[in-house]
Amino acid sequence: MAFITVWMGALLSARAQSAPQADGSTAPGAGSAQPSPTAAASAVADYAQSANWAYLETDAPATDANVDIFFVCPSAYDAQDGALNMPLDKEETKDRFLGAVNMEKGVYDQDAAESDNRFFAPYYQQISFQVYEMPEAEREPYLQIAYADVEAAFEYYLAHYNDGRPFILAGFSQGADILLRLMKEHFDDPALQEQLVACYAIGWRITQDDIDAYPQLKMAQSESDTGTIISFNSESPETTGSLLVPEGVKTFAINPLNWKTDSTPADRSENKGACFTDRTGAITEEISELTGGFIDEVRGTLKVTDVTSDEYTPGLSIFQDGVFHRFDFQFFYRNLQENVAVRTEAYMEERATLAEAA
């Protein structure tokens, strides 16, 4: 398949306290440079250029059994070069970004599978970890630069590559935030709603205010409903607030173990496999039945019950112990992987039924 060459870097140790982040990056050190707090004007990337795509699987076969994946990379940039939005002209920075994409790609696109999906992942001027240390209002100019790139990439994908095919939106952390913005801005269009199999927006909050303002945001209620958003934020039972879901805020979520939206607990026996991956996407460790979990009725977060922050550390200073954000997709890798197939099959069956009735 046509995609940018993968940098074969050192393997990540997902559980070591000094490990790189689960999104393929390393935590900025105490001596990291502090860039200027002013967001510089930046041109939107040109997505007619293949160099601006981490994955551009246009030569993969498009069949009735597969769908397209439009994936938005999580945070992987630590502003070592002084810019608070990731530059797209430095190969080392793009290599790190690509590694973060690879770590999740297997959830949504299994290259060896018969129903191999087409995978599209744009490089974009994502914000650095340092921006998350700012007050929320001050982050916005930098996030708008990141969003403008992804919006342009999605519009180019629709115009030149999609050809009316069903697609899945997928993103984690910053990627989830940006996808939710994309859905708010564009998915009041019934034609796009019709093509959407599901949106996996994991590791960011969705509040009642969001739903009220943007009725096209429909949260998943089961393991197989389509056109819906799958989201959750993992944390310990003791955690009462985080950057992702501040104290006093309630988010919507679905439990990726039992696919319930209420507080029904899922035992660890329902966990089909936690997978820890390296920068190539290879699974370096798999643990069956690692942990169970339940949705907190007050916070709406996913309370993870059978792991500790001593072993699964937050990894970044912006997160406190007990915030398992960087393991959101790793803890539930096999359940998510299976669910992508379940929702895709449900979508195809729904469309076949509609076609027969027409």
C-alpha positions in Angstrom: 0.0 0.0 0.0 1.1 3.6 -0.7 2.2 5.1 2.6 5.0 7.1 4.0 7.9 4.9 5.1 7.7 4.0 8.7 10.6 5.0 10.9 11.9 1.9 12.7 12.6 3.4 16.0 13.3 1.8 19.4 10.4 -0.1 20.9 8.3 1.6 23.5 7.9 0.0 26.9 4.3 0.9 27.7 4.4 0.2 31.4 7.8 1.5 32.5 7.7 4.7 34.6 10.3 6.4 32.4 8.6 5.2 29.2 7.6 7.3 26.2 3.9 8.2 26.1 1.4 5.7 24.7 0.9 8.1 21.8 4.5 7.6 20.7 6.1 10.6 22.3 8.3 11.4 25.3 7.4 13.7 28.1 9.1 17.1 28.0 11.9 17.3 30.5 12.4 19.9 33.1 14.8 21.7 30.9 12.5 22.0 27.9 12.5 25.4 26.2 9.5 27.6 26.8 8.3 28.9 23.4 6.6 32.3 22.9 3.0 32.2 24.0 1.8 33.9 20.8 0.3 31.7 18.1 2.0 32.6 14.8 -0.1 32.8 11.7 0.3 29.6 9.7 -0.8 28.5 6.2 -3.1 25.5 6.0 -1.3 22.5 4.6 -1.8 21.5 1.0 -3.4 18.0 1.0 -3.0 17.6 -2.7 0.6 16.8 -1.8 1.1 13.2 -0.7 3.9 14.3 1.6 1.3 15.8 3.8 -0.3 12.4 4.5 1.1 9.9 7.0 -1.1 7.3 5.3 -2.8 7.7 1.9 -4.1 4.3 1.0 -5.6 5.1 -2.3 -4.3 2.0 -4.0 -6.0 -0.3 -1.5 -9.0 -2.1 -3.0 -12.4 -0.5 -2.2 -14.9 -3.3 -1.8 -18.4 -3.8 -0.3 -16.8 -5.5 2.7 -14.5 -2.6 3.8 -14.7 1.1 4.7 -12.4 4.0 4.8 -10.8 5.2 8.0 -10.1 8.9 8.5 -7.7 9.0 11.4 -6.5 12.0 13.4 -3.2 11.5 15.3 -3.0 12.1 19.1 -0.5 14.5 20.7 3.0 13.5 19.7 4.8 16.9 19.6 6.8 18.4 22.5 7.9 21.8 21.0 11.6 21.1 21.2 12.2 23.4 18.3 10.4 26.3 19.9 7.1 26.2 17.9 3.8 25.5 19.7 2.3 24.0 16.6 4.1 21.1 14.9 6.0 22.1 11.8 5.4 19.9 8.8 8.8 20.4 7.2 11.0 18.4 9.7 11.3 14.7 9.1 12.2 13.9 12.7 9.0 15.5 13.9 7.0 13.7 11.3 8.6 10.4 12.2 7.4 10.8 15.8 3.9 11.7 14.5 3.9 8.6 12.3 4.9 6.4 15.2 1.9 7.6 17.2 -0.4 6.8 14.3 1.1 3.3 13.9 0.5 2.5 17.6 -3.3 2.7 17.1 -3.7 1.8 13.4 -4.2 -1.9 14.1 -7.4 -1.1 16.1 -9.1 0.2 13.0 -7.2 -1.3 10.0 -5.7 -4.7 10.1 -3.6 -5.0 7.0 -3.5 -8.8 7.0 -7.3 -9.1 7.3 -9.6 -10.0 4.4 -11.6 -6.9 5.1 -8.6 -4.6 5.2 -9.9 -1.0 5.3 -8.4 2.0 3.5 -6.6 4.2 5.9 -6.1 8.0 5.6 -4.2 10.0 8.2 -3.1 13.5 7.5 0.0 15.2 9.0 -1.3 18.4 10.6 0.1 21.2 12.7 -1.0 19.7 16.0 -0.5 21.5 19.2 2.4 20.7 21.6 2.1 19.2 25.1 3.1 22.7 26.4 -0.1 24.2 25.1 -2.1 22.0 27.5 -0.4 23.8 30.4 -2.1 27.0 29.3 -5.6 28.1 30.5 -8.2 26.7 28.1 -9.0 30.0 26.4 -5.4 30.6 25.7 -5.0 27.2 23.9 -7.7 28.0 21.4 -5.6 30.0 18.8 -3.2 27.0 18.6 -6.0 24.5 18.3 -7.6 26.5 15.5 -4.4 26.1 13.5 -4.4 22.3 14.1 -8.1 22.1 13.3 -7.8 24.1 10.1 -5.4 21.5 8.7 -7.5 18.5 9.6 -10.6 20.2 8.2 -8.8 20.9 4.9 -7.5 17.3 4.8 -11.0 15.9 5.4 -12.5 18.1 2.7 -9.8 17.1 0.3 -10.4 13.4 1.2 -14.1 13.7 0.5 -13.6 15.5 -2.8 -10.8 13.4 -4.3 -10.6 10.0 -2.5 -13.9 9.0 -0.9 -16.2 8.5 -3.9 -19.3 8.2 -1.7 -17.9 5.3 0.4 -18.8 4.7 4.1 -16.1 5.9 6.5 -15.1 5.7 10.2 -13.7 8.8 11.9 -11.1 7.8 14.5 -8.9 9.8 16.9 -7.5 9.8 20.4 -6.8 12.6 22.8 -6.1 15.8 20.7 -7.2 13.8 17.7 -10.6 13.1 19.4 -11.0 16.8 20.3 -10.4 17.8 16.7 -12.8 15.2 15.3 -15.5 16.4 17.6 -14.9 19.9 16.2 -15.2 18.5 12.7 -18.5 16.8 13.5 -19.8 20.1 15.0 -18.9 22.1 11.9 -19.8 19.6 9.1 -22.0 16.8 10.2 -25.3 18.6 10.2 -25.1 17.6 6.6 -27.5 14.5 6.1 -25.3 13.2 3.3 -22.2 13.0 5.6 -24.4 11.5 8.4 -25.4 8.8 6.0 -21.8 7.8 5.2 -20.6 7.8 8.8 -20.3 4.3 10.2 -19.1 5.6 13.6 -16.8 8.1 15.2 -14.3 6.8 17.7 -13.4 9.9 19.7 -11.6 8.4 22.6 -9.9 10.4 25.4 -11.8 13.7 25.2 -15.0 14.9 26.8 -18.4 15.4 25.3 -20.9 17.3 27.5 -24.6 17.9 27.6 -23.9 21.5 26.4 -22.2 20.0 23.3 -25.2 17.7 22.6 -27.7 20.5 23.0 -25.8 22.9 20.7 -25.0 20.3 18.1 -27.8 17.7 17.8 -25.8 15.8 15.1 -23.6 14.5 18.0 -25.3 11.2 18.8 -23.6 9.1 21.5 -23.4 5.3 21.1 -25.9 3.4 23.2 -25.0 -0.1 22.3 -22.2 -2.2 20.7 -23.7 -2.0 17.2 -25.5 1.3 16.6 -24.1 3.3 13.7 -23.6 7.0 13.0 -22.7 7.4 16.6 -19.8 8.6 18.8 -17.8 6.1 20.9 -16.0 7.9 23.7 -14.6 7.3 27.2 -11.9 8.6 29.5 -10.1 6.1 31.7 -9.2 6.9 35.3 -9.0 5.3 38.8 -12.0 5.1 41.0 -10.5 7.7 43.3 -9.9 10.4 40.6 -12.3 13.4 40.9 -10.9 15.7 38.2 -8.4 15.9 35.3 -7.5 18.1 32.4 -9.7 15.9 30.2 -12.8 16.0 32.5 -12.4 18.7 35.1 -14.0 18.3 38.5 -17.6 19.3 38.4 -17.9 18.4 34.7 -19.8 15.4 33.4 -18.9 13.7 30.1 -20.8 11.1 28.1 -19.2 7.7 27.6 -19.8 4.1 26.8 -18.0 1.2 28.5 -15.8 -0.6 25.8 -16.1 -3.9 27.8 -19.9 -4.4 28.1 -21.0 -1.5 25.8 -23.3 -0.1 28.5 -23.7 3.7 29.1 -24.9 3.3 32.7 -22.8 2.2 35.8 -23.2 -1.5 35.1 -19.8 -2.9 36.0 -17.8 -5.0 33.5 -15.6 -7.7 35.1 -12.1 -8.1 33.9 -13.1 -11.4 32.3 -14.9 -9.3 29.6 -11.6 -7.7 28.6 -10.5 -9.6 25.5 -7.0 -8.2 25.5 -5.0 -5.2 26.4 -2.3 -4.7 23.8 0.8 -2.5 24.1 2.3 -1.5 20.8 5.5 -0.1 19.5 6.1 2.7 16.9 5.6 0.3 14.0 2.3 -0.9 15.4 3.6 -4.3 16.4 2.1 -5.7 19.6 5.0 -6.1 22.1 2.8 -7.3 25.0 -0.7 -8.6 25.2 -2.5 -9.2 28.5 -5.9 -11.0 28.6 -8.4 -9.9 31.2 -6.2 -7.0 32.4 -8.9 -4.9 34.0 -12.6 -4.4 34.3 -14.4 -1.0 34.6 -17.6 0.9 35.1 -19.0 4.3 34.1 -19.1 6.8 37.0 -22.6 8.2 37.3 -21.4 11.5 38.5 -18.4 12.2 36.2 -19.3 10.0 33.2 -15.7 8.7 33.2 -14.6 5.1 32.8 -13.4 3.9 36.2 -10.8 1.3 35.7 -10.8 -1.2 38.6 -7.9 -3.6 38.4 -4.8 -1.6 37.7 -2.7 0.9 39.7 -1.0 4.1 38.9 2.2 2.7 40.3 2.5 0.4 37.3 0.5 2.5 34.7 1.9 6.0 35.3 0.3 9.1 33.8 3.6 9.9 32.0 3.0 13.7 31.7 3.0 16.4 34.3 -0.3 17.7 33.1 -1.9 14.5 34.4 -2.0 13.3 38.0 -1.7 9.8 39.3 -4.8 7.8 38.5 -5.4 9.3 35.1 -5.0 6.4 32.6 -5.4 8.6 29.6 -2.4 7.3 27.7 -3.7 3.8 28.0 -7.2 4.5 26.9 -7.0 2.4 23.7 -4.3 0.0 24.9 -6.2 -1.3 27.9 -9.2 -2.1 25.6 -7.4 -2.8 22.3 -9.0 -6.1 21.4 -12.5 -5.0 22.5 -12.2 -1.9 20.3 -10.8 -3.8 17.4 -13.7 -6.3 17.5 -16.2 -3.4 17.8 -15.0 -1.7 14.7 -15.9 -4.9 12.8 -19.2 -5.2 14.6 -20.3 -1.7 13.7 -19.0 -2.0 10.2 -21.1 -5.1 9.6 -24.1 -3.5 11.2 -23.8 -0.5 8.9 -23.5 -2.8 5.8 -26.6 -4.7 6.8 -28.6 -1.6 7.4 -27.6 -0.3 3.9 -28.4 -3.6 2.3 -31.9 -3.6 3.9 -32.5 0.0 2.8 -31.4 -0.9 -0.8 -33.8 -3.9 -0.9 -36.7 -1.8 0.3 -36.1 0.9 -2.3 
